[in-house]
Amino acid sequence: MSREKIALSSLKAELEIMDHSEFPTPQSCCIYRLPPQLREVNEAAYTPMMVSIGPFHHGNKRLNSMEEVKLWFLYKFLKRIQDRSFDDYVCVLRNQEIKIRRCYSEIIPMDSDEFIRMILTDACFIIEYFLLFLDEDRWHPKLWSMQDIDRDLILLENQLPFFVLKDIFDLTFLNGYNEPGLPIEYVTYNYFYSAFMFHIVPNRRLRENLTFPYFVQHHLPRLPDGTLQVQHLCDMLRICYVRLDQLPREDNDNEMKPIYSACKLHDAGIKFEVNEDEVNLLKLQYSKGVLKIPRISIQDDTETLLRNVVAFEQRQFPLSRSMTDYMVLWEHFIRTEKDVEILEEKGVIKNLIGENDAVASITKRLGRHIIHGNFNNDYISLFKELNEFCDSPCHRYKAIFKQQYWSTPWRIASFLGGILLLFLTLIQTISSVIALFQN
């Protein structure tokens, strides 16, 4: 058989396989494989370190050590109920198999039994892991690093559809978990509060006020019929960051002009203050030369959290990229370690990494290969006001003066030396005039 006929025969066979495959659709797809150009900026920020969830990283030998742990958690979870059998869970997932497969951006080359085994194991592991956070003693002998697991559970490529967790949870706990019958929404919120809320609201006093009823009212999206609108755990992290009153956003043609860095804004006379009373991390307030910013905590995994939330926004919410806008804002604010130093001194940044240049490097990388557009109107207005303040003649000359004379020690010494020389010259001139009159 000729090479051309073999190629055509192979293509025909592949097309026949697709006849029996379930393609993702724009309406159903919510879990995406990231493009290479985005991964290459920071591969580690998108790759699980401890545990694989879902099909994209399933079978990775580097993560095999957690497979036994997941089986143990599955066993423990199934032991919780007496009136349900293993087959009941398999039946629920098999009825949802097509819907689950369509949530992924790629066709999953796994047969039905293998696929159901993976989904059931991963889902029960996640639920049982969440229930640990309702116990006073959440330590578990089979878990080496819960912090690494927390990080892996929010990665965009490492997700299960949230409706899978809800279906299995509701099948197990018909009236909710324990007393007073906690729903899966509360169990998930409690986990996120414990694992991630110090990232989102560093102020402990404000964080204590962020109760579940507050979260439901101001953050948790629902359809008019009350149906929960959470796609997966990466989406849940985004929901924790973004309030409902920031969604949705109307399309606009306005462009957000580049803003000056924190250092240049400071030189021009802008005063930075930390907003200790604002629980909404994304809300900045500007008035009469004072910019109030809610405190942000920068830690080792901050880049990972922001990158995955923004990557999800890029694909899922073309008209409502609130976290993308927020990331772009910090990309403008911080360009050098001097910018970090100013904002840290004012209390706006809580730098838990230690080195200012490391924080500056993170903000520089965040905007690479990210689509910017349809910016938040509040940020557009904010940037315009700040730019107008800095571009006014009085403040522009003030900034130039500070940059030229106060930016480095030798310039400071030169400026002070010039003042001293002028002062001595003035004294000499006055002495000469007095001597002249005395003569």
VOROTOR-347934 format. One record per residue (C-alpha): residue in one letter; x, y, z. Coordinates in nm, 2 decimals, decimal comma. Last residue first. Example, Ala and Ser with C-alpha at 12.3 -4.5 7.8 and 13.67 -1.06 7.14 Angstrom:
REM residues 2
{r:S c1:1,37 c2:-0,11 c3:0,71}
{r:A c1:1,23 c2:-0,45 c3:0,78}
***
This chain:
REM residues 439
{r:N c1:3,54 c2:10,18 c3:5,55}
{r:Q c1:3,25 c2:10,06 c3:5,76}
{r:F c1:3,02 c2:10,05 c3:5,45}
{r:L c1:3,27 c2:9,84 c3:5,26}
{r:A c1:3,32 c2:9,60 c3:5,55}
{r:I c1:2,94 c2:9,55 c3:5,57}
{r:V c1:2,92 c2:9,48 c3:5,20}
{r:S c1:3,20 c2:9,23 c3:5,21}
{r:S c1:3,05 c2:9,05 c3:5,51}
{r:I c1:2,72 c2:9,03 c3:5,32}
{r:T c1:2,89 c2:8,88 c3:5,02}
{r:Q c1:3,08 c2:8,63 c3:5,23}
{r:I c1:2,77 c2:8,52 c3:5,41}
{r:L c1:2,59 c2:8,48 c3:5,07}
{r:T c1:2,88 c2:8,28 c3:4,93}
{r:L c1:2,87 c2:8,06 c3:5,24}
{r:F c1:2,50 c2:8,00 c3:5,20}
{r:L c1:2,53 c2:7,92 c3:4,82}
{r:L c1:2,82 c2:7,68 c3:4,90}
{r:L c1:2,60 c2:7,51 c3:5,17}
{r:I c1:2,31 c2:7,48 c3:4,93}
{r:G c1:2,54 c2:7,34 c3:4,66}
{r:G c1:2,68 c2:7,09 c3:4,90}
{r:L c1:2,33 c2:6,98 c3:5,00}
{r:F c1:2,24 c2:6,92 c3:4,63}
{r:S c1:2,57 c2:6,73 c3:4,57}
{r:A c1:2,53 c2:6,52 c3:4,88}
{r:I c1:2,17 c2:6,43 c3:4,78}
{r:R c1:2,29 c2:6,36 c3:4,43}
{r:W c1:2,57 c2:6,14 c3:4,57}
{r:P c1:2,32 c2:5,95 c3:4,78}
{r:T c1:2,08 c2:5,87 c3:4,49}
{r:S c1:1,72 c2:5,96 c3:4,40}
{r:W c1:1,70 c2:6,29 c3:4,59}
{r:Y c1:1,83 c2:6,55 c3:4,35}
{r:Q c1:1,73 c2:6,45 c3:4,00}
{r:Q c1:1,43 c2:6,23 c3:4,08}
{r:K c1:1,30 c2:6,46 c3:4,35}
{r:F c1:1,32 c2:6,77 c3:4,12}
{r:I c1:1,17 c2:6,58 c3:3,83}
{r:A c1:0,88 c2:6,47 c3:4,05}
{r:K c1:0,82 c2:6,82 c3:4,17}
{r:Y c1:0,84 c2:6,95 c3:3,82}
{r:R c1:0,56 c2:6,70 c3:3,72}
{r:H c1:0,36 c2:6,79 c3:4,03}
{r:C c1:0,34 c2:7,16 c3:3,95}
{r:P c1:0,30 c2:7,11 c3:3,57}
{r:S c1:0,01 c2:6,86 c3:3,60}
{r:D c1:0,11 c2:6,53 c3:3,45}
{r:C c1:0,12 c2:6,35 c3:3,79}
{r:F c1:-0,24 c2:6,45 c3:3,89}
{r:E c1:-0,37 c2:6,38 c3:3,53}
{r:N c1:-0,21 c2:6,04 c3:3,54}
{r:L c1:-0,36 c2:5,95 c3:3,88}
{r:E c1:-0,71 c2:6,07 c3:3,76}
{r:K c1:-0,69 c2:5,87 c3:3,44}
{r:F c1:-0,57 c2:5,56 c3:3,61}
{r:L c1:-0,86 c2:5,57 c3:3,86}
{r:S c1:-1,11 c2:5,63 c3:3,58}
{r:I c1:-0,99 c2:5,33 c3:3,38}
{r:Y c1:-0,98 c2:5,13 c3:3,70}
{r:D c1:-1,34 c2:5,20 c3:3,78}
{r:N c1:-1,43 c2:5,13 c3:3,41}
{r:N c1:-1,29 c2:4,78 c3:3,44}
{r:F c1:-1,09 c2:4,70 c3:3,13}
{r:N c1:-1,24 c2:4,57 c3:2,81}
{r:G c1:-0,89 c2:4,46 c3:2,70}
{r:H c1:-0,58 c2:4,29 c3:2,80}
{r:I c1:-0,49 c2:3,94 c3:2,67}
{r:I c1:-0,22 c2:3,77 c3:2,88}
{r:H c1:0,09 c2:3,63 c3:2,71}
{r:R c1:0,31 c2:3,80 c3:2,98}
{r:G c1:0,12 c2:4,01 c3:3,24}
{r:L c1:0,22 c2:3,81 c3:3,55}
{r:R c1:0,59 c2:3,80 c3:3,47}
{r:K c1:0,67 c2:4,16 c3:3,57}
{r:T c1:0,46 c2:4,13 c3:3,89}
{r:I c1:0,66 c2:3,82 c3:4,00}
{r:S c1:1,00 c2:3,98 c3:3,93}
{r:A c1:0,91 c2:4,28 c3:4,14}
{r:V c1:0,82 c2:4,05 c3:4,43}
{r:A c1:1,16 c2:3,88 c3:4,40}
{r:D c1:1,34 c2:4,22 c3:4,38}
{r:N c1:1,19 c2:4,31 c3:4,71}
{r:E c1:1,34 c2:4,01 c3:4,89}
{r:G c1:1,16 c2:3,86 c3:5,19}
{r:I c1:0,89 c2:3,64 c3:5,04}
{r:L c1:0,64 c2:3,74 c3:5,31}
{r:N c1:0,60 c2:4,09 c3:5,18}
{r:K c1:0,29 c2:4,24 c3:5,32}
{r:I c1:0,22 c2:4,51 c3:5,06}
{r:V c1:0,01 c2:4,82 c3:5,13}
{r:G c1:0,18 c2:4,89 c3:5,46}
{r:K c1:0,32 c2:5,22 c3:5,36}
{r:E c1:0,68 c2:5,09 c3:5,39}
{r:E c1:0,58 c2:4,79 c3:5,18}
{r:L c1:0,44 c2:5,01 c3:4,91}
{r:I c1:0,76 c2:5,22 c3:4,90}
{r:E c1:1,00 c2:4,92 c3:4,91}
{r:V c1:0,80 c2:4,74 c3:4,64}
{r:D c1:0,83 c2:5,04 c3:4,40}
{r:K c1:1,21 c2:5,05 c3:4,48}
{r:E c1:1,23 c2:4,68 c3:4,39}
{r:T c1:1,14 c2:4,77 c3:4,03}
{r:R c1:0,83 c2:4,76 c3:3,81}
{r:I c1:0,55 c2:4,75 c3:4,06}
{r:F c1:0,25 c2:4,98 c3:4,01}
{r:H c1:0,19 c2:4,89 c3:3,64}
{r:E c1:0,20 c2:4,51 c3:3,69}
{r:W c1:0,00 c2:4,57 c3:4,00}
{r:L c1:-0,28 c2:4,72 c3:3,79}
{r:V c1:-0,25 c2:4,44 c3:3,53}
{r:M c1:-0,31 c2:4,18 c3:3,80}
{r:Y c1:-0,62 c2:4,36 c3:3,91}
{r:D c1:-0,75 c2:4,39 c3:3,56}
{r:T c1:-0,69 c2:4,01 c3:3,51}
{r:M c1:-0,87 c2:3,95 c3:3,84}
{r:S c1:-1,18 c2:4,13 c3:3,71}
{r:R c1:-1,19 c2:3,97 c3:3,37}
{r:S c1:-1,56 c2:4,01 c3:3,30}
{r:L c1:-1,63 c2:4,03 c3:2,93}
{r:P c1:-1,42 c2:3,74 c3:2,80}
{r:F c1:-1,51 c2:3,52 c3:3,10}
{r:Q c1:-1,42 c2:3,16 c3:3,05}
{r:R c1:-1,09 c2:3,15 c3:2,86}
{r:Q c1:-0,90 c2:3,44 c3:3,00}
{r:E c1:-1,07 c2:3,41 c3:3,33}
{r:F c1:-0,94 c2:3,06 c3:3,38}
{r:A c1:-0,58 c2:3,18 c3:3,31}
{r:V c1:-0,64 c2:3,47 c3:3,55}
{r:V c1:-0,74 c2:3,23 c3:3,83}
{r:N c1:-0,44 c2:3,00 c3:3,75}
{r:R c1:-0,19 c2:3,29 c3:3,74}
{r:L c1:-0,32 c2:3,45 c3:4,06}
{r:L c1:-0,29 c2:3,14 c3:4,27}
{r:T c1:0,05 c2:3,04 c3:4,14}
{r:E c1:0,19 c2:3,38 c3:4,18}
{r:T c1:0,08 c2:3,40 c3:4,54}
{r:D c1:0,24 c2:3,06 c3:4,62}
{r:D c1:0,56 c2:3,19 c3:4,77}
{r:Q c1:0,39 c2:3,48 c3:4,95}
{r:I c1:0,28 c2:3,83 c3:4,87}
{r:S c1:0,00 c2:3,96 c3:5,10}
{r:I c1:-0,21 c2:4,24 c3:4,97}
{r:R c1:-0,34 c2:4,53 c3:5,19}
{r:P c1:-0,64 c2:4,71 c3:5,06}
{r:I c1:-0,53 c2:5,03 c3:4,87}
{r:K c1:-0,61 c2:5,39 c3:4,95}
{r:L c1:-0,46 c2:5,65 c3:4,71}
{r:V c1:-0,44 c2:6,00 c3:4,84}
{r:G c1:-0,38 c2:6,30 c3:4,61}
{r:K c1:-0,73 c2:6,45 c3:4,65}
{r:S c1:-0,93 c2:6,13 c3:4,65}
{r:Y c1:-0,85 c2:5,77 c3:4,53}
{r:Q c1:-1,01 c2:5,45 c3:4,64}
{r:L c1:-0,90 c2:5,10 c3:4,53}
{r:K c1:-1,14 c2:4,80 c3:4,53}
{r:L c1:-0,99 c2:4,46 c3:4,42}
{r:L c1:-0,92 c2:4,33 c3:4,77}
{r:N c1:-1,28 c2:4,38 c3:4,89}
{r:V c1:-1,26 c2:4,36 c3:5,27}
{r:E c1:-1,19 c2:4,74 c3:5,30}
{r:D c1:-1,15 c2:4,88 c3:5,65}
{r:E c1:-0,77 c2:4,88 c3:5,68}
{r:N c1:-0,72 c2:5,07 c3:5,35}
{r:V c1:-0,35 c2:5,10 c3:5,33}
{r:E c1:-0,23 c2:5,45 c3:5,24}
{r:F c1:-0,02 c2:5,57 c3:4,95}
{r:K c1:0,02 c2:5,94 c3:4,91}
{r:I c1:0,07 c2:6,08 c3:4,55}
{r:G c1:0,31 c2:6,37 c3:4,55}
{r:A c1:0,48 c2:6,33 c3:4,21}
{r:D c1:0,77 c2:6,14 c3:4,37}
{r:H c1:0,52 c2:5,89 c3:4,51}
{r:L c1:0,35 c2:5,84 c3:4,17}
{r:K c1:0,70 c2:5,79 c3:4,02}
{r:C c1:0,79 c2:5,53 c3:4,28}
{r:A c1:0,45 c2:5,35 c3:4,25}
{r:S c1:0,49 c2:5,32 c3:3,88}
{r:Y c1:0,32 c2:5,55 c3:3,64}
{r:I c1:0,00 c2:5,44 c3:3,46}
{r:P c1:-0,03 c2:5,30 c3:3,12}
{r:K c1:-0,36 c2:5,40 c3:2,94}
{r:M c1:-0,66 c2:5,18 c3:3,00}
{r:E c1:-0,85 c2:5,16 c3:2,67}
{r:N c1:-1,21 c2:5,24 c3:2,64}
{r:D c1:-1,42 c2:5,04 c3:2,39}
{r:N c1:-1,66 c2:4,90 c3:2,64}
{r:D c1:-1,84 c2:4,57 c3:2,70}
{r:E c1:-2,07 c2:4,58 c3:3,01}
{r:R c1:-1,94 c2:4,42 c3:3,32}
{r:P c1:-2,10 c2:4,13 c3:3,51}
{r:L c1:-1,99 c2:4,12 c3:3,78}
{r:Q c1:-1,81 c2:4,36 c3:4,02}
{r:D c1:-2,12 c2:4,37 c3:4,24}
{r:L c1:-2,09 c2:3,99 c3:4,28}
{r:R c1:-1,76 c2:4,03 c3:4,47}
{r:V c1:-1,44 c2:3,89 c3:4,32}
{r:Y c1:-1,16 c2:3,72 c3:4,53}
{r:C c1:-1,36 c2:3,43 c3:4,68}
{r:I c1:-1,53 c2:3,38 c3:4,34}
{r:R c1:-1,18 c2:3,34 c3:4,18}
{r:L c1:-1,09 c2:3,07 c3:4,43}
{r:M c1:-1,42 c2:2,89 c3:4,36}
{r:D c1:-1,34 c2:2,90 c3:3,99}
{r:C c1:-1,02 c2:2,72 c3:4,06}
{r:L c1:-1,23 c2:2,47 c3:4,27}
{r:H c1:-1,47 c2:2,39 c3:3,99}
{r:Q c1:-1,75 c2:2,55 c3:3,78}
{r:V c1:-1,94 c2:2,73 c3:4,05}
{r:Q c1:-2,28 c2:2,87 c3:3,95}
{r:L c1:-2,52 c2:2,72 c3:4,21}
{r:T c1:-2,88 c2:2,69 c3:4,10}
{r:G c1:-3,11 c2:2,92 c3:4,29}
{r:D c1:-3,38 c2:2,95 c3:4,02}
{r:P c1:-3,26 c2:3,30 c3:3,93}
{r:L c1:-2,91 c2:3,15 c3:3,87}
{r:R c1:-2,65 c2:3,17 c3:4,15}
{r:P c1:-2,32 c2:3,35 c3:4,21}
{r:L c1:-2,15 c2:3,32 c3:4,55}
{r:H c1:-1,97 c2:3,65 c3:4,64}
{r:H c1:-2,17 c2:3,91 c3:4,82}
{r:Q c1:-2,47 c2:3,72 c3:4,97}
{r:V c1:-2,33 c2:3,37 c3:4,99}
{r:F c1:-1,99 c2:3,50 c3:5,13}
{r:Y c1:-2,17 c2:3,72 c3:5,39}
{r:P c1:-2,38 c2:3,42 c3:5,50}
{r:F c1:-2,05 c2:3,21 c3:5,52}
{r:T c1:-1,88 c2:3,47 c3:5,74}
{r:L c1:-1,62 c2:3,72 c3:5,63}
{r:N c1:-1,62 c2:3,92 c3:5,96}
{r:E c1:-1,32 c2:3,72 c3:6,09}
{r:R c1:-1,13 c2:3,82 c3:5,78}
{r:L c1:-1,18 c2:4,19 c3:5,85}
{r:R c1:-1,01 c2:4,16 c3:6,19}
{r:R c1:-0,74 c2:3,93 c3:6,05}
{r:N c1:-0,63 c2:4,18 c3:5,78}
{r:P c1:-0,46 c2:3,96 c3:5,51}
{r:V c1:-0,79 c2:3,93 c3:5,32}
{r:I c1:-0,73 c2:3,73 c3:5,00}
{r:H c1:-0,41 c2:3,55 c3:5,09}
{r:F c1:-0,53 c2:3,49 c3:5,45}
{r:M c1:-0,85 c2:3,35 c3:5,29}
{r:F c1:-0,66 c2:3,06 c3:5,12}
{r:A c1:-0,65 c2:2,74 c3:5,32}
{r:S c1:-0,89 c2:2,79 c3:5,61}
{r:Y c1:-1,14 c2:3,01 c3:5,43}
{r:F c1:-1,12 c2:2,78 c3:5,13}
{r:Y c1:-1,19 c2:2,47 c3:5,34}
{r:N c1:-1,48 c2:2,64 c3:5,51}
{r:Y c1:-1,62 c2:2,75 c3:5,18}
{r:T c1:-1,61 c2:2,40 c3:5,04}
{r:V c1:-1,79 c2:2,26 c3:5,35}
{r:Y c1:-2,04 c2:2,55 c3:5,33}
{r:E c1:-2,12 c2:2,49 c3:4,96}
{r:I c1:-2,14 c2:2,11 c3:5,02}
{r:P c1:-2,43 c2:2,16 c3:5,26}
{r:L c1:-2,40 c2:2,15 c3:5,64}
{r:G c1:-2,68 c2:1,96 c3:5,81}
{r:P c1:-2,70 c2:2,13 c3:6,16}
{r:E c1:-2,55 c2:1,89 c3:6,26}
{r:N c1:-2,35 c2:1,64 c3:6,07}
{r:Y c1:-2,31 c2:1,68 c3:5,69}
{r:G c1:-2,62 c2:1,77 c3:5,49}
{r:N c1:-2,96 c2:1,60 c3:5,50}
{r:L c1:-2,90 c2:1,34 c3:5,23}
{r:F c1:-2,53 c2:1,31 c3:5,32}
{r:T c1:-2,38 c2:1,05 c3:5,09}
{r:L c1:-2,59 c2:1,12 c3:4,77}
{r:D c1:-2,56 c2:1,49 c3:4,84}
{r:F c1:-2,18 c2:1,47 c3:4,86}
{r:I c1:-2,16 c2:1,26 c3:4,54}
{r:D c1:-2,38 c2:1,50 c3:4,35}
{r:K c1:-2,21 c2:1,81 c3:4,48}
{r:L c1:-1,85 c2:1,69 c3:4,41}
{r:V c1:-1,96 c2:1,60 c3:4,05}
{r:F c1:-2,14 c2:1,93 c3:4,02}
{r:F c1:-1,81 c2:2,10 c3:4,09}
{r:P c1:-1,65 c2:1,97 c3:3,77}
{r:L c1:-1,31 c2:1,81 c3:3,85}
{r:Q c1:-0,99 c2:2,00 c3:3,83}
{r:N c1:-0,61 c2:1,98 c3:3,79}
{r:E c1:-0,55 c2:2,18 c3:3,47}
{r:L c1:-0,68 c2:2,50 c3:3,63}
{r:L c1:-0,47 c2:2,45 c3:3,95}
{r:I c1:-0,67 c2:2,51 c3:4,26}
{r:L c1:-0,63 c2:2,16 c3:4,42}
{r:D c1:-0,26 c2:2,16 c3:4,36}
{r:R c1:-0,19 c2:2,45 c3:4,60}
{r:D c1:-0,40 c2:2,30 c3:4,88}
{r:I c1:-0,21 c2:1,96 c3:4,83}
{r:D c1:0,12 c2:2,14 c3:4,86}
{r:Q c1:0,01 c2:2,31 c3:5,18}
{r:M c1:-0,12 c2:1,97 c3:5,31}
{r:S c1:0,23 c2:1,83 c3:5,29}
{r:W c1:0,29 c2:1,47 c3:5,39}
{r:L c1:-0,07 c2:1,34 c3:5,43}
{r:K c1:-0,10 c2:0,98 c3:5,53}
{r:P c1:-0,08 c2:1,05 c3:5,91}
{r:H c1:-0,36 c2:1,31 c3:5,90}
{r:W c1:-0,36 c2:1,63 c3:6,09}
{r:R c1:-0,69 c2:1,81 c3:6,09}
{r:D c1:-0,74 c2:1,81 c3:6,47}
{r:E c1:-1,03 c2:2,04 c3:6,53}
{r:D c1:-1,23 c2:1,87 c3:6,26}
{r:L c1:-1,42 c2:2,08 c3:6,00}
{r:F c1:-1,10 c2:2,10 c3:5,79}
{r:L c1:-1,07 c2:1,73 c3:5,77}
{r:L c1:-1,41 c2:1,73 c3:5,59}
{r:F c1:-1,24 c2:1,90 c3:5,29}
{r:Y c1:-1,00 c2:1,61 c3:5,25}
{r:E c1:-1,29 c2:1,36 c3:5,25}
{r:I c1:-1,46 c2:1,57 c3:4,98}
{r:I c1:-1,14 c2:1,59 c3:4,77}
{r:F c1:-1,06 c2:1,22 c3:4,81}
{r:C c1:-1,42 c2:1,13 c3:4,72}
{r:A c1:-1,40 c2:1,33 c3:4,40}
{r:D c1:-1,06 c2:1,19 c3:4,30}
{r:T c1:-1,15 c2:0,83 c3:4,35}
{r:L c1:-1,49 c2:0,86 c3:4,18}
{r:I c1:-1,35 c2:1,06 c3:3,88}
{r:M c1:-1,06 c2:0,81 c3:3,83}
{r:R c1:-1,27 c2:0,50 c3:3,85}
{r:I c1:-1,53 c2:0,65 c3:3,62}
{r:F c1:-1,27 c2:0,72 c3:3,35}
{r:E c1:-1,11 c2:0,38 c3:3,38}
{r:D c1:-1,45 c2:0,21 c3:3,34}
{r:S c1:-1,56 c2:0,43 c3:3,05}
{r:D c1:-1,25 c2:0,40 c3:2,84}
{r:M c1:-0,99 c2:0,67 c3:2,85}
{r:P c1:-0,87 c2:0,89 c3:2,57}
{r:I c1:-1,02 c2:1,22 c3:2,71}
{r:I c1:-1,12 c2:1,45 c3:2,42}
{r:E c1:-0,97 c2:1,79 c3:2,51}
{r:S c1:-1,11 c2:2,11 c3:2,66}
{r:Y c1:-1,27 c2:1,93 c3:2,95}
{r:C c1:-1,63 c2:1,99 c3:3,07}
{r:R c1:-1,76 c2:1,76 c3:2,79}
{r:R c1:-1,62 c2:1,46 c3:2,96}
{r:I c1:-1,83 c2:1,53 c3:3,27}
{r:K c1:-2,16 c2:1,57 c3:3,07}
{r:I c1:-2,09 c2:1,24 c3:2,89}
{r:E c1:-2,02 c2:1,06 c3:3,21}
{r:Q c1:-2,32 c2:1,19 c3:3,41}
{r:N c1:-2,52 c2:0,86 c3:3,41}
{r:R c1:-2,19 c2:0,67 c3:3,47}
{r:L c1:-2,12 c2:0,90 c3:3,77}
{r:V c1:-2,45 c2:0,82 c3:3,94}
{r:C c1:-2,42 c2:0,45 c3:3,86}
{r:V c1:-2,07 c2:0,43 c3:4,00}
{r:Y c1:-2,18 c2:0,59 c3:4,32}
{r:D c1:-2,47 c2:0,35 c3:4,37}
{r:D c1:-2,24 c2:0,06 c3:4,28}
{r:F c1:-2,02 c2:0,13 c3:4,58}
{r:S c1:-2,32 c2:0,08 c3:4,80}
{r:R c1:-2,54 c2:0,33 c3:4,99}
{r:D c1:-2,74 c2:0,26 c3:5,31}
{r:Q c1:-2,45 c2:0,24 c3:5,55}
{r:I c1:-2,26 c2:0,56 c3:5,49}
{r:R c1:-1,93 c2:0,68 c3:5,63}
{r:K c1:-1,73 c2:0,37 c3:5,52}
{r:L c1:-1,74 c2:0,50 c3:5,16}
{r:F c1:-1,54 c2:0,81 c3:5,27}
{r:K c1:-1,27 c2:0,61 c3:5,45}
{r:Y c1:-1,22 c2:0,38 c3:5,15}
{r:L c1:-1,20 c2:0,68 c3:4,91}
{r:F c1:-0,95 c2:0,84 c3:5,15}
{r:W c1:-0,74 c2:0,53 c3:5,15}
{r:L c1:-0,76 c2:0,51 c3:4,77}
{r:K c1:-0,65 c2:0,88 c3:4,75}
{r:V c1:-0,35 c2:0,80 c3:4,98}
{r:E c1:-0,25 c2:0,51 c3:4,75}
{r:E c1:-0,26 c2:0,74 c3:4,45}
{r:M c1:-0,06 c2:1,00 c3:4,63}
{r:S c1:0,28 c2:0,83 c3:4,58}
{r:N c1:0,21 c2:0,81 c3:4,20}
{r:L c1:0,26 c2:1,19 c3:4,15}
{r:R c1:0,60 c2:1,17 c3:3,97}
{r:K c1:0,46 c2:0,88 c3:3,77}
{r:N c1:0,20 c2:1,10 c3:3,60}
{r:G c1:-0,09 c2:0,87 c3:3,54}
{r:H c1:-0,35 c2:1,14 c3:3,56}
{r:H c1:-0,22 c2:1,48 c3:3,48}
{r:F c1:-0,49 c2:1,59 c3:3,24}
{r:P c1:-0,75 c2:1,34 c3:3,35}
{r:G c1:-0,89 c2:1,47 c3:3,68}
{r:I c1:-0,70 c2:1,55 c3:4,00}
{r:S c1:-0,33 c2:1,48 c3:4,03}
{r:V c1:-0,16 c2:1,51 c3:4,37}
{r:M c1:0,18 c2:1,64 c3:4,50}
{r:M c1:0,35 c2:1,90 c3:4,27}
{r:P c1:0,08 c2:1,98 c3:4,03}
{r:T c1:0,18 c2:2,19 c3:3,73}
{r:Y c1:0,05 c2:2,54 c3:3,65}
{r:A c1:0,28 c2:2,76 c3:3,85}
{r:A c1:0,58 c2:2,52 c3:3,79}
{r:E c1:0,59 c2:2,60 c3:3,42}
{r:N c1:0,64 c2:2,97 c3:3,47}
{r:V c1:0,65 c2:3,18 c3:3,15}
{r:E c1:0,67 c2:2,86 c3:2,95}
{r:R c1:0,32 c2:2,76 c3:3,05}
{r:L c1:0,16 c2:3,06 c3:2,88}
{r:Q c1:0,33 c2:3,00 c3:2,55}
{r:P c1:0,25 c2:2,63 c3:2,57}
{r:P c1:-0,13 c2:2,68 c3:2,59}
{r:L c1:-0,30 c2:2,57 c3:2,91}
{r:R c1:-0,53 c2:2,27 c3:2,90}
{r:Y c1:-0,87 c2:2,39 c3:3,01}
{r:I c1:-1,15 c2:2,29 c3:3,25}
{r:C c1:-1,48 c2:2,49 c3:3,18}
{r:C c1:-1,63 c2:2,34 c3:2,87}
{r:S c1:-2,01 c2:2,29 c3:2,87}
{r:Q c1:-2,14 c2:2,60 c3:2,68}
{r:P c1:-1,84 c2:2,63 c3:2,45}
{r:T c1:-1,88 c2:2,26 c3:2,36}
{r:P c1:-1,65 c2:1,97 c3:2,45}
{r:F c1:-1,66 c2:1,68 c3:2,20}
{r:E c1:-1,79 c2:1,34 c3:2,31}
{r:S c1:-1,63 c2:1,07 c3:2,10}
{r:H c1:-1,80 c2:0,79 c3:1,91}
{r:D c1:-1,79 c2:0,96 c3:1,57}
{r:M c1:-1,44 c2:1,08 c3:1,66}
{r:I c1:-1,32 c2:0,72 c3:1,63}
{r:E c1:-1,45 c2:0,71 c3:1,27}
{r:L c1:-1,25 c2:1,03 c3:1,20}
{r:E c1:-0,93 c2:0,87 c3:1,33}
{r:A c1:-0,98 c2:0,57 c3:1,11}
{r:K c1:-1,04 c2:0,78 c3:0,80}
{r:L c1:-0,72 c2:0,97 c3:0,87}
{r:S c1:-0,52 c2:0,65 c3:0,91}
{r:S c1:-0,66 c2:0,52 c3:0,58}
{r:L c1:-0,57 c2:0,85 c3:0,41}
{r:A c1:-0,21 c2:0,83 c3:0,54}
{r:I c1:-0,18 c2:0,46 c3:0,44}
{r:K c1:-0,32 c2:0,55 c3:0,09}
{r:E c1:-0,06 c2:0,83 c3:0,05}
{r:R c1:0,23 c2:0,60 c3:0,17}
{r:S c1:0,14 c2:0,34 c3:-0,09}
{r:M c1:0,00 c2:0,00 c3:0,00}
***
